[in-house]
Amino acid sequence: MRGPACALLWLLLQAGPAAAQPLAPYQVQGDAIAAPLAGLAGDAARGRAIVASRQQGLCLLCHGAPIPEERFQGDLAPHLAGAGARFSTGQLRLRLVEPQRLAPGTLMPAYYRTEGLQQVGAAWRGKPLLDAQQIEDVVAYLSGLKEPAP
């Protein structure tokens, strides 16, 4: 089942970037990026909308999440319920920004990297999948998910 899901993710990511802004610098410390990108505060409601979006975050393609109104959630990757209990905000941030640093070969896209990537569609070259504010919004949402999946 991984083949069709990967192909679908690849096709969806070919459409074009959500934002084309310069990347804010960040510092990886161990297994986390402790400081919010660009010093921004995240909004959990906006983060939930990004996670649920089939056009923007595409998270539900691979992950399940406590978003009951969204049908056909993925099961290829860990369920997002309880993410805020399993990881610190800095650990969540690194998992979104540069997941390959923690799990080389992962299918999880690097949502905030633009360099050192492979098979990047022309519309995406040099542009992040999510901008700094969107990353912080998703981190705010995920960090609030304390209850494990039912």
Rosetta blueprint (number, residue, H / E / L):
1 M L
2 R H
3 G H
4 P H
5 A H
6 C H
7 A H
8 L H
9 L H
10 W H
11 L H
12 L H
13 L H
14 Q L
15 A L
16 G L
17 P L
18 A L
19 A L
20 A L
21 Q L
22 P L
23 L L
24 A L
25 P L
26 Y L
27 Q L
28 V L
29 Q E
30 G L
31 D L
32 A E
33 I L
34 A L
35 A L
36 P L
37 L H
38 A H
39 G H
40 L L
41 A L
42 G L
43 D L
44 A H
45 A H
46 R H
47 G H
48 R H
49 A H
50 I H
51 V H
52 A H
53 S L
54 R L
55 Q L
56 Q L
57 G L
58 L L
59 C H
60 L H
61 L H
62 C L
63 H L
64 G L
65 A L
66 P L
67 I L
68 P L
69 E L
70 E L
71 R L
72 F L
73 Q L
74 G L
75 D L
76 L L
77 A L
78 P L
79 H L
80 L L
81 A L
82 G L
83 A H
84 G H
85 A H
86 R H
87 F L
88 S L
89 T H
90 G H
91 Q H
92 L H
93 R H
94 L H
95 R H
96 L H
97 V H
98 E L
99 P H
100 Q H
101 R H
102 L L
103 A L
104 P L
105 G L
106 T L
107 L L
108 M L
109 P L
110 A L
111 Y L
112 Y L
113 R L
114 T L
115 E L
116 G L
117 L L
118 Q L
119 Q L
120 V L
121 G L
122 A H
123 A H
124 W H
125 R L
126 G L
127 K L
128 P L
129 L L
130 L L
131 D L
132 A H
133 Q H
134 Q H
135 I H
136 E H
137 D H
138 V H
139 V H
140 A H
141 Y H
142 L H
143 S H
144 G L
145 L L
146 K L
147 E L
148 P L
149 A L
150 P L
